[in-house]
Amino acid sequence: MEPKQKPAPQTTREDDVDLGHLFYQTGSVINNFFRWLGRAFNFLGNTLLQFLFFLKRNFVWLIAGLIIGMGYGFYSFSKTGASYYSEMTVKTNFNSSRALYGTMNFFNALISNKQTAELSKIFSLSPAEAEGVNYFEATPVVSEVITADLYKERFLNLYHNTQVRMDTFWIKTITYRDFKNSLTKYDYPLHEIKVISNNAFIFPRIQQGLVNFISSNKTLQEVKANGDQVNKQEINLLETSLQSLDTLRNAYYKRLASGTTSSEKGNNLTMLEGNVVMSPPELELYNKLLQLKDELKMVKNQAIHENNILEIYSPFASAGRKEGFLKQKVVQYGLYGLLLAFIITALIGLYKMLTRLESKYNKEKLLKTEH
């Protein structure tokens, strides 16, 4: 007898239906996506065409606005000349960064209001030179290294050669990323100041006037005086401690010369797991001298860096650099004129379109009323 053959497994109708439904749904989603993509490209194309049609219809008016703006820019350029700029980098001590940015706003307000007499007094300029000062700007010097240093100063205790201590509470509360995102322009120590003027040779006087103006702040002067006093006291204390250590070292050397060695009873012995750890006095004295010298160096450097309220790291150049072509007045005013003409023609076109829509709406409303 022939062996019975096992019936071949058959796929149920329900599985076929589910698979077919899945393919149908997938194809429907893909089809809808490409339809949406096609409508989006069609909308962008129509928008671009309408914009080009608008430029074509108003080409004459746009060119007229450009020419008028460039004409005014050329007239202004013939009166004042080319624009020059110079930059300097400063370190704001004693939380004077807010005073710096407030001063920039004050100077720009004087320029906008044509207060040339006040500018002339602040910077020791002639009225004609003061009239040529155009703009003040300050921006923080931002980098990953500076941000990391700020974070380290805030949450790491490295002062007086203490052990490096991480403030775990604040580290868990404020991560480095959150700390970085929370910083404002006032929190950074270094700032770049830019001045634009029609005179290329007045920047050194502007620098001195700017420093004197900010340094005349009474509150900042009091904070600086207190900081100077603290720095002097620390330097005197550290120098006295070093002198005392020198006296102690001389006395110890005399003791050694008299026949007393470092292995006598005066040595420190520490028992640790059966091992004897010896700490010679001369080694401790040497380490202490190094620590005090490091602290003295750090405090003296700090006193130097805090010698002024506004510490100049990179001064203004004696002669400014000429502004780029796109920032000259002829180009700037030409672009302003072009933009103004574009806005006016766009508003006129919008008004006409609304008028047509209103007329169409009134006609449709009238037809509905008659019916």
VEXPARO-198468 format. One record per residue (C-alpha): residue in three letters; x, y, z. Coordinates in steps of 0.05 Angstrom, whole numbers, plus 5000, padded with zeros to 4 digits. Layout:
<rec residu="Ala" u="X" v="Y" w="Z"/>
...
end
This chain:
<rec residu="Met" u="5000" v="5000" w="5000"/>
<rec residu="Glu" u="5024" v="5069" w="4985"/>
<rec residu="Pro" u="5038" v="5112" w="5045"/>
<rec residu="Lys" u="4987" v="5166" w="5058"/>
<rec residu="Gln" u="5011" v="5235" w="5039"/>
<rec residu="Lys" u="5003" v="5290" w="5090"/>
<rec residu="Pro" u="4958" v="5346" w="5066"/>
<rec residu="Ala" u="4998" v="5409" w="5049"/>
<rec residu="Pro" u="4987" v="5467" w="5098"/>
<rec residu="Gln" u="4938" v="5517" w="5070"/>
<rec residu="Thr" u="4936" v="5591" w="5086"/>
<rec residu="Thr" u="4870" v="5611" w="5115"/>
<rec residu="Arg" u="4827" v="5663" w="5081"/>
<rec residu="Glu" u="4831" v="5708" w="5142"/>
<rec residu="Asp" u="4907" v="5713" w="5136"/>
<rec residu="Asp" u="4901" v="5731" w="5062"/>
<rec residu="Val" u="4851" v="5785" w="5080"/>
<rec residu="Asp" u="4895" v="5815" w="5135"/>
<rec residu="Leu" u="4957" v="5816" w="5091"/>
<rec residu="Gly" u="4919" v="5847" w="5034"/>
<rec residu="His" u="4889" v="5900" w="5081"/>
<rec residu="Leu" u="4959" v="5916" w="5107"/>
<rec residu="Phe" u="4986" v="5926" w="5036"/>
<rec residu="Tyr" u="4926" v="5969" w="5020"/>
<rec residu="Gln" u="4935" v="6013" w="5081"/>
<rec residu="Thr" u="5010" v="6021" w="5068"/>
<rec residu="Gly" u="4999" v="6039" w="4995"/>
<rec residu="Ser" u="4945" v="6089" w="5016"/>
<rec residu="Val" u="4992" v="6123" w="5065"/>
<rec residu="Ile" u="5048" v="6128" w="5014"/>
<rec residu="Asn" u="4999" v="6153" w="4961"/>
<rec residu="Asn" u="4972" v="6207" w="5008"/>
<rec residu="Phe" u="5043" v="6228" w="5026"/>
<rec residu="Phe" u="5063" v="6238" w="4954"/>
<rec residu="Arg" u="4998" v="6275" w="4940"/>
<rec residu="Trp" u="5013" v="6322" w="4998"/>
<rec residu="Leu" u="5084" v="6331" w="4974"/>
<rec residu="Gly" u="5059" v="6347" w="4904"/>
<rec residu="Arg" u="5009" v="6398" w="4931"/>
<rec residu="Ala" u="5065" v="6430" w="4973"/>
<rec residu="Phe" u="5111" v="6437" w="4913"/>
<rec residu="Asn" u="5054" v="6463" w="4872"/>
<rec residu="Phe" u="5039" v="6516" w="4925"/>
<rec residu="Leu" u="5112" v="6537" w="4930"/>
<rec residu="Gly" u="5116" v="6542" w="4854"/>
<rec residu="Asn" u="5053" v="6584" w="4850"/>
<rec residu="Thr" u="5079" v="6628" w="4907"/>
<rec residu="Leu" u="5145" v="6639" w="4872"/>
<rec residu="Leu" u="5110" v="6656" w="4806"/>
<rec residu="Gln" u="5064" v="6706" w="4841"/>
<rec residu="Phe" u="5125" v="6738" w="4874"/>
<rec residu="Leu" u="5161" v="6743" w="4806"/>
<rec residu="Phe" u="5097" v="6772" w="4775"/>
<rec residu="Phe" u="5095" v="6823" w="4832"/>
<rec residu="Leu" u="5167" v="6843" w="4819"/>
<rec residu="Lys" u="5153" v="6850" w="4745"/>
<rec residu="Arg" u="5092" v="6894" w="4756"/>
<rec residu="Asn" u="5128" v="6939" w="4805"/>
<rec residu="Phe" u="5198" v="6936" w="4775"/>
<rec residu="Val" u="5200" v="7010" w="4759"/>
<rec residu="Trp" u="5179" v="7031" w="4829"/>
<rec residu="Leu" u="5230" v="6984" w="4861"/>
<rec residu="Ile" u="5286" v="7011" w="4818"/>
<rec residu="Ala" u="5263" v="7082" w="4835"/>
<rec residu="Gly" u="5267" v="7066" w="4910"/>
<rec residu="Leu" u="5336" v="7037" w="4901"/>
<rec residu="Ile" u="5361" v="7098" w="4863"/>
<rec residu="Ile" u="5332" v="7147" w="4913"/>
<rec residu="Gly" u="5363" v="7109" w="4971"/>
<rec residu="Met" u="5431" v="7106" w="4938"/>
<rec residu="Gly" u="5426" v="7180" w="4921"/>
<rec residu="Tyr" u="5413" v="7198" w="4993"/>
<rec residu="Gly" u="5470" v="7151" w="5014"/>
<rec residu="Phe" u="5517" v="7185" w="4966"/>
<rec residu="Tyr" u="5497" v="7253" w="4992"/>
<rec residu="Ser" u="5510" v="7230" w="5064"/>
<rec residu="Phe" u="5576" v="7199" w="5043"/>
<rec residu="Ser" u="5598" v="7263" w="5010"/>
<rec residu="Lys" u="5585" v="7301" w="5075"/>
<rec residu="Thr" u="5615" v="7252" w="5125"/>
<rec residu="Gly" u="5662" v="7207" w="5085"/>
<rec residu="Ala" u="5674" v="7132" w="5093"/>
<rec residu="Ser" u="5661" v="7094" w="5157"/>
<rec residu="Tyr" u="5717" v="7063" w="5198"/>
<rec residu="Tyr" u="5714" v="7015" w="5256"/>
<rec residu="Ser" u="5760" v="6988" w="5310"/>
<rec residu="Glu" u="5752" v="6935" w="5364"/>
<rec residu="Met" u="5781" v="6924" w="5433"/>
<rec residu="Thr" u="5775" v="6868" w="5484"/>
<rec residu="Val" u="5765" v="6883" w="5557"/>
<rec residu="Lys" u="5755" v="6844" w="5622"/>
<rec residu="Thr" u="5700" v="6871" w="5667"/>
<rec residu="Asn" u="5721" v="6867" w="5740"/>
<rec residu="Phe" u="5677" v="6876" w="5801"/>
<rec residu="Asn" u="5612" v="6858" w="5763"/>
<rec residu="Ser" u="5619" v="6918" w="5717"/>
<rec residu="Ser" u="5592" v="6883" w="5656"/>
<rec residu="Arg" u="5522" v="6912" w="5667"/>
<rec residu="Ala" u="5552" v="6981" w="5671"/>
<rec residu="Leu" u="5589" v="6968" w="5606"/>
<rec residu="Tyr" u="5526" v="6950" w="5567"/>
<rec residu="Gly" u="5487" v="7007" w="5599"/>
<rec residu="Thr" u="5542" v="7055" w="5578"/>
<rec residu="Met" u="5538" v="7028" w="5506"/>
<rec residu="Asn" u="5463" v="7043" w="5504"/>
<rec residu="Phe" u="5475" v="7112" w="5534"/>
<rec residu="Phe" u="5527" v="7130" w="5481"/>
<rec residu="Asn" u="5482" v="7105" w="5424"/>
<rec residu="Ala" u="5425" v="7147" w="5453"/>
<rec residu="Leu" u="5470" v="7208" w="5452"/>
<rec residu="Ile" u="5487" v="7194" w="5379"/>
<rec residu="Ser" u="5414" v="7185" w="5360"/>
<rec residu="Asn" u="5395" v="7250" w="5394"/>
<rec residu="Lys" u="5453" v="7288" w="5363"/>
<rec residu="Gln" u="5483" v="7305" w="5431"/>
<rec residu="Thr" u="5551" v="7320" w="5402"/>
<rec residu="Ala" u="5569" v="7368" w="5459"/>
<rec residu="Glu" u="5562" v="7312" w="5510"/>
<rec residu="Leu" u="5602" v="7263" w="5467"/>
<rec residu="Ser" u="5655" v="7315" w="5456"/>
<rec residu="Lys" u="5662" v="7325" w="5532"/>
<rec residu="Ile" u="5665" v="7251" w="5548"/>
<rec residu="Phe" u="5717" v="7232" w="5496"/>
<rec residu="Ser" u="5755" v="7298" w="5492"/>
<rec residu="Leu" u="5738" v="7307" w="5419"/>
<rec residu="Ser" u="5723" v="7368" w="5377"/>
<rec residu="Pro" u="5650" v="7379" w="5358"/>
<rec residu="Ala" u="5665" v="7357" w="5286"/>
<rec residu="Glu" u="5700" v="7294" w="5310"/>
<rec residu="Ala" u="5643" v="7278" w="5359"/>
<rec residu="Glu" u="5592" v="7286" w="5304"/>
<rec residu="Gly" u="5629" v="7232" w="5264"/>
<rec residu="Val" u="5620" v="7179" w="5318"/>
<rec residu="Asn" u="5566" v="7132" w="5292"/>
<rec residu="Tyr" u="5556" v="7071" w="5335"/>
<rec residu="Phe" u="5578" v="7032" w="5397"/>
<rec residu="Glu" u="5570" v="6958" w="5407"/>
<rec residu="Ala" u="5592" v="6907" w="5460"/>
<rec residu="Thr" u="5588" v="6831" w="5454"/>
<rec residu="Pro" u="5612" v="6778" w="5503"/>
<rec residu="Val" u="5670" v="6733" w="5483"/>
<rec residu="Val" u="5639" v="6664" w="5486"/>
<rec residu="Ser" u="5676" v="6598" w="5481"/>
<rec residu="Glu" u="5672" v="6529" w="5511"/>
<rec residu="Val" u="5736" v="6540" w="5550"/>
<rec residu="Ile" u="5711" v="6604" w="5582"/>
<rec residu="Thr" u="5645" v="6571" w="5600"/>
<rec residu="Ala" u="5681" v="6512" w="5631"/>
<rec residu="Asp" u="5725" v="6559" w="5672"/>
<rec residu="Leu" u="5664" v="6595" w="5698"/>
<rec residu="Tyr" u="5632" v="6529" w="5718"/>
<rec residu="Lys" u="5696" v="6507" w="5752"/>
<rec residu="Glu" u="5703" v="6573" w="5791"/>
<rec residu="Arg" u="5631" v="6568" w="5813"/>
<rec residu="Phe" u="5630" v="6495" w="5837"/>
<rec residu="Leu" u="5702" v="6476" w="5850"/>
<rec residu="Asn" u="5739" v="6500" w="5910"/>
<rec residu="Leu" u="5812" v="6511" w="5889"/>
<rec residu="Tyr" u="5828" v="6568" w="5935"/>
<rec residu="His" u="5885" v="6568" w="5987"/>
<rec residu="Asn" u="5909" v="6502" w="5959"/>
<rec residu="Thr" u="5854" v="6463" w="5993"/>
<rec residu="Gln" u="5835" v="6395" w="5967"/>
<rec residu="Val" u="5794" v="6398" w="5904"/>
<rec residu="Arg" u="5723" v="6395" w="5929"/>
<rec residu="Met" u="5663" v="6385" w="5885"/>
<rec residu="Asp" u="5599" v="6416" w="5911"/>
<rec residu="Thr" u="5557" v="6353" w="5899"/>
<rec residu="Phe" u="5492" v="6387" w="5917"/>
<rec residu="Trp" u="5497" v="6440" w="5863"/>
<rec residu="Ile" u="5528" v="6392" w="5813"/>
<rec residu="Lys" u="5466" v="6349" w="5819"/>
<rec residu="Thr" u="5421" v="6410" w="5818"/>
<rec residu="Ile" u="5453" v="6447" w="5759"/>
<rec residu="Thr" u="5489" v="6406" w="5707"/>
<rec residu="Tyr" u="5541" v="6436" w="5661"/>
<rec residu="Arg" u="5492" v="6440" w="5603"/>
<rec residu="Asp" u="5439" v="6476" w="5646"/>
<rec residu="Phe" u="5492" v="6523" w="5673"/>
<rec residu="Lys" u="5516" v="6539" w="5603"/>
<rec residu="Asn" u="5445" v="6553" w="5578"/>
<rec residu="Ser" u="5431" v="6598" w="5638"/>
<rec residu="Leu" u="5490" v="6644" w="5625"/>
<rec residu="Thr" u="5475" v="6714" w="5600"/>
<rec residu="Lys" u="5521" v="6765" w="5567"/>
<rec residu="Tyr" u="5532" v="6796" w="5635"/>
<rec residu="Asp" u="5562" v="6732" w="5664"/>
<rec residu="Tyr" u="5622" v="6728" w="5617"/>
<rec residu="Pro" u="5686" v="6762" w="5638"/>
<rec residu="Leu" u="5713" v="6782" w="5570"/>
<rec residu="His" u="5676" v="6829" w="5523"/>
<rec residu="Glu" u="5691" v="6858" w="5454"/>
<rec residu="Ile" u="5674" v="6931" w="5442"/>
<rec residu="Lys" u="5665" v="6957" w="5371"/>
<rec residu="Val" u="5662" v="7031" w="5352"/>
<rec residu="Ile" u="5645" v="7059" w="5284"/>
<rec residu="Ser" u="5666" v="7129" w="5264"/>
<rec residu="Asn" u="5678" v="7172" w="5203"/>
<rec residu="Asn" u="5746" v="7191" w="5231"/>
<rec residu="Ala" u="5798" v="7135" w="5229"/>
<rec residu="Phe" u="5845" v="7165" w="5281"/>
<rec residu="Ile" u="5802" v="7181" w="5342"/>
<rec residu="Phe" u="5795" v="7110" w="5371"/>
<rec residu="Pro" u="5851" v="7117" w="5424"/>
<rec residu="Arg" u="5815" v="7178" w="5453"/>
<rec residu="Ile" u="5749" v="7141" w="5452"/>
<rec residu="Gln" u="5781" v="7084" w="5489"/>
<rec residu="Gln" u="5807" v="7129" w="5545"/>
<rec residu="Gly" u="5741" v="7165" w="5550"/>
<rec residu="Leu" u="5702" v="7100" w="5554"/>
<rec residu="Val" u="5747" v="7071" w="5609"/>
<rec residu="Asn" u="5744" v="7136" w="5649"/>
<rec residu="Phe" u="5668" v="7140" w="5643"/>
<rec residu="Ile" u="5656" v="7070" w="5668"/>
<rec residu="Ser" u="5710" v="7075" w="5722"/>
<rec residu="Ser" u="5677" v="7138" w="5750"/>
<rec residu="Asn" u="5619" v="7096" w="5775"/>
<rec residu="Lys" u="5618" v="7108" w="5851"/>
<rec residu="Thr" u="5592" v="7038" w="5869"/>
<rec residu="Leu" u="5645" v="7004" w="5827"/>
<rec residu="Gln" u="5699" v="7048" w="5858"/>
<rec residu="Glu" u="5678" v="7027" w="5928"/>
<rec residu="Val" u="5678" v="6953" w="5908"/>
<rec residu="Lys" u="5747" v="6961" w="5876"/>
<rec residu="Ala" u="5775" v="6996" w="5938"/>
<rec residu="Asn" u="5750" v="6939" w="5982"/>
<rec residu="Gly" u="5779" v="6887" w="5934"/>
<rec residu="Asp" u="5847" v="6923" w="5933"/>
<rec residu="Gln" u="5848" v="6924" w="6009"/>
<rec residu="Val" u="5833" v="6849" w="6014"/>
<rec residu="Asn" u="5887" v="6832" w="5962"/>
<rec residu="Lys" u="5939" v="6874" w="6000"/>
<rec residu="Gln" u="5921" v="6840" w="6066"/>
<rec residu="Glu" u="5928" v="6771" w="6035"/>
<rec residu="Ile" u="5995" v="6788" w="6003"/>
<rec residu="Asn" u="6022" v="6815" w="6069"/>
<rec residu="Leu" u="5997" v="6754" w="6106"/>
<rec residu="Leu" u="6028" v="6705" w="6057"/>
<rec residu="Glu" u="6094" v="6743" w="6055"/>
<rec residu="Thr" u="6096" v="6743" w="6132"/>
<rec residu="Ser" u="6082" v="6669" w="6133"/>
<rec residu="Leu" u="6139" v="6656" w="6084"/>
<rec residu="Gln" u="6186" v="6697" w="6127"/>
<rec residu="Ser" u="6166" v="6656" w="6188"/>
<rec residu="Leu" u="6178" v="6592" w="6150"/>
<rec residu="Asp" u="6247" v="6617" w="6129"/>
<rec residu="Thr" u="6262" v="6630" w="6202"/>
<rec residu="Leu" u="6238" v="6560" w="6221"/>
<rec residu="Arg" u="6279" v="6529" w="6165"/>
<rec residu="Asn" u="6342" v="6565" w="6189"/>
<rec residu="Ala" u="6329" v="6541" w="6260"/>
<rec residu="Tyr" u="6319" v="6470" w="6235"/>
<rec residu="Tyr" u="6385" v="6472" w="6196"/>
<rec residu="Lys" u="6421" v="6496" w="6258"/>
<rec residu="Arg" u="6391" v="6438" w="6296"/>
<rec residu="Leu" u="6416" v="6390" w="6244"/>
<rec residu="Ala" u="6484" v="6421" w="6246"/>
<rec residu="Ser" u="6486" v="6412" w="6322"/>
<rec residu="Gly" u="6481" v="6337" w="6312"/>
<rec residu="Thr" u="6406" v="6324" w="6316"/>
<rec residu="Thr" u="6381" v="6283" w="6256"/>
<rec residu="Ser" u="6314" v="6275" w="6225"/>
<rec residu="Ser" u="6309" v="6204" w="6251"/>
<rec residu="Glu" u="6303" v="6224" w="6324"/>
<rec residu="Lys" u="6242" v="6227" w="6367"/>
<rec residu="Gly" u="6216" v="6290" w="6335"/>
<rec residu="Asn" u="6197" v="6254" w="6271"/>
<rec residu="Asn" u="6125" v="6235" w="6257"/>
<rec residu="Leu" u="6110" v="6161" w="6255"/>
<rec residu="Thr" u="6044" v="6135" w="6228"/>
<rec residu="Met" u="6024" v="6062" w="6237"/>
<rec residu="Leu" u="5983" v="6039" w="6178"/>
<rec residu="Glu" u="5967" v="5964" w="6170"/>
<rec residu="Gly" u="6033" v="5945" w="6202"/>
<rec residu="Asn" u="6075" v="5992" w="6159"/>
<rec residu="Val" u="6113" v="6051" w="6186"/>
<rec residu="Val" u="6105" v="6115" w="6146"/>
<rec residu="Met" u="6157" v="6167" w="6162"/>
<rec residu="Ser" u="6144" v="6241" w="6150"/>
<rec residu="Pro" u="6210" v="6279" w="6154"/>
<rec residu="Pro" u="6202" v="6351" w="6180"/>
<rec residu="Glu" u="6245" v="6378" w="6124"/>
<rec residu="Leu" u="6197" v="6349" w="6072"/>
<rec residu="Glu" u="6136" v="6379" w="6107"/>
<rec residu="Leu" u="6171" v="6446" w="6110"/>
<rec residu="Tyr" u="6188" v="6443" w="6036"/>
<rec residu="Asn" u="6116" v="6426" w="6017"/>
<rec residu="Lys" u="6090" v="6482" w="6060"/>
<rec residu="Leu" u="6137" v="6532" w="6027"/>
<rec residu="Leu" u="6113" v="6510" w="5958"/>
<rec residu="Gln" u="6041" v="6518" w="5979"/>
<rec residu="Leu" u="6051" v="6588" w="6006"/>
<rec residu="Lys" u="6090" v="6609" w="5945"/>
<rec residu="Asp" u="6035" v="6583" w="5899"/>
<rec residu="Glu" u="5983" v="6621" w="5939"/>
<rec residu="Leu" u="6025" v="6685" w="5938"/>
<rec residu="Lys" u="6033" v="6679" w="5862"/>
<rec residu="Met" u="5958" v="6669" w="5853"/>
<rec residu="Val" u="5939" v="6728" w="5897"/>
<rec residu="Lys" u="5990" v="6774" w="5863"/>
<rec residu="Asn" u="5964" v="6754" w="5794"/>
<rec residu="Gln" u="5893" v="6767" w="5818"/>
<rec residu="Ala" u="5914" v="6836" w="5843"/>
<rec residu="Ile" u="5945" v="6852" w="5776"/>
<rec residu="His" u="5883" v="6829" w="5737"/>
<rec residu="Glu" u="5838" v="6870" w="5783"/>
<rec residu="Asn" u="5881" v="6932" w="5781"/>
<rec residu="Asn" u="5827" v="6968" w="5741"/>
<rec residu="Ile" u="5751" v="6965" w="5738"/>
<rec residu="Leu" u="5757" v="6955" w="5662"/>
<rec residu="Glu" u="5820" v="6917" w="5646"/>
<rec residu="Ile" u="5841" v="6925" w="5573"/>
<rec residu="Tyr" u="5867" v="6861" w="5542"/>
<rec residu="Ser" u="5869" v="6886" w="5469"/>
<rec residu="Pro" u="5864" v="6962" w="5457"/>
<rec residu="Phe" u="5834" v="6999" w="5399"/>
<rec residu="Ala" u="5880" v="7006" w="5339"/>
<rec residu="Ser" u="5911" v="7075" w="5329"/>
<rec residu="Ala" u="5878" v="7076" w="5260"/>
<rec residu="Gly" u="5811" v="7044" w="5245"/>
<rec residu="Arg" u="5796" v="6997" w="5188"/>
<rec residu="Lys" u="5749" v="7017" w="5132"/>
<rec residu="Glu" u="5680" v="6986" w="5134"/>
<rec residu="Gly" u="5663" v="6935" w="5080"/>
<rec residu="Phe" u="5628" v="6954" w="5016"/>
<rec residu="Leu" u="5560" v="6928" w="5037"/>
<rec residu="Lys" u="5564" v="6968" w="5102"/>
<rec residu="Gln" u="5580" v="7034" w="5068"/>
<rec residu="Lys" u="5525" v="7087" w="5068"/>
<rec residu="Val" u="5513" v="7086" w="4993"/>
<rec residu="Val" u="5497" v="7011" w="4993"/>
<rec residu="Gln" u="5460" v="7013" w="5060"/>
<rec residu="Tyr" u="5413" v="7070" w="5041"/>
<rec residu="Gly" u="5403" v="7039" w="4972"/>
<rec residu="Leu" u="5379" v="6975" w="5005"/>
<rec residu="Tyr" u="5336" v="7015" w="5053"/>
<rec residu="Gly" u="5304" v="7051" w="4994"/>
<rec residu="Leu" u="5292" v="6985" w="4958"/>
<rec residu="Leu" u="5260" v="6954" w="5020"/>
<rec residu="Leu" u="5216" v="7015" w="5031"/>
<rec residu="Ala" u="5192" v="7014" w="4959"/>
<rec residu="Phe" u="5178" v="6939" w="4965"/>
<rec residu="Ile" u="5136" v="6950" w="5028"/>
<rec residu="Ile" u="5097" v="7007" w="4997"/>
<rec residu="Thr" u="5081" v="6970" w="4933"/>
<rec residu="Ala" u="5063" v="6908" w="4973"/>
<rec residu="Leu" u="5014" v="6948" w="5015"/>
<rec residu="Ile" u="4984" v="6979" w="4953"/>
<rec residu="Gly" u="4976" v="6910" w="4921"/>
<rec residu="Leu" u="4944" v="6884" w="4985"/>
<rec residu="Tyr" u="4896" v="6943" w="4985"/>
<rec residu="Lys" u="4876" v="6929" w="4913"/>
<rec residu="Met" u="4865" v="6856" w="4927"/>
<rec residu="Leu" u="4821" v="6871" w="4987"/>
<rec residu="Thr" u="4782" v="6920" w="4945"/>
<rec residu="Arg" u="4769" v="6867" w="4892"/>
<rec residu="Leu" u="4749" v="6816" w="4945"/>
<rec residu="Glu" u="4702" v="6866" w="4977"/>
<rec residu="Ser" u="4670" v="6882" w="4910"/>
<rec residu="Lys" u="4661" v="6807" w="4895"/>
<rec residu="Tyr" u="4632" v="6795" w="4965"/>
<rec residu="Asn" u="4582" v="6852" w="4956"/>
<rec residu="Lys" u="4560" v="6825" w="4888"/>
<rec residu="Glu" u="4549" v="6755" w="4915"/>
<rec residu="Lys" u="4511" v="6783" w="4974"/>
<rec residu="Leu" u="4467" v="6824" w="4927"/>
<rec residu="Leu" u="4452" v="6763" w="4883"/>
<rec residu="Lys" u="4431" v="6722" w="4944"/>
<rec residu="Thr" u="4385" v="6779" w="4966"/>
<rec residu="Glu" u="4351" v="6782" w="4898"/>
<rec residu="His" u="4339" v="6707" w="4896"/>
end
